Amino acid sequence: MIYCLIMASTAGIDLARAVKQKMAANARKYPTDTDRGRYQ
């Protein structure tokens, strides 16, 4: 985990922004209002 943080810092990646973008993409791909209660 520490190595990943160091690599992100070295590469100039804003981890908070990257995580927010990933969560937004997942929310679009897997909407909770249509998938709630279904486990497959």
C-alpha distance (Angstrom), angle and dihedral (degrees) to the residues before:
residue distance angle dihedral
M1 . . .
I2 3.79 . .
Y3 3.81 89.7 .
C4 3.81 90.0 54.3
L5 3.80 90.8 51.0
I6 3.80 91.3 50.1
M7 3.82 91.9 47.8
A8 3.80 91.7 49.5
S9 3.78 90.7 49.6
T10 3.81 91.9 48.2
A11 3.81 91.6 48.0
G12 3.79 91.6 48.4
I13 3.80 94.5 -117.7
D14 3.80 116.7 157.2
L15 3.80 100.1 -139.0
A16 3.80 95.4 -165.1
R17 3.80 90.7 54.2
A18 3.81 93.0 44.0
V19 3.81 91.8 51.5
K20 3.81 92.0 48.1
Q21 3.81 90.5 50.5
K22 3.81 91.4 48.8
M23 3.80 92.0 49.0
A24 3.81 90.9 49.5
A25 3.81 90.8 50.1
N26 3.81 90.8 49.6
A27 3.81 90.8 48.9
R28 3.81 89.9 54.6
K29 3.80 92.9 45.2
Y30 3.82 96.3 43.9
P31 3.82 108.6 29.9
T32 3.80 111.6 -165.4
D33 3.80 95.2 -147.2
T34 3.81 92.0 64.9
D35 3.81 100.5 34.9
R36 3.80 102.4 41.5
G37 3.79 113.7 129.2
R38 3.78 96.4 9.0
Y39 3.77 117.2 112.9
Q40 3.78 118.9 -179.4
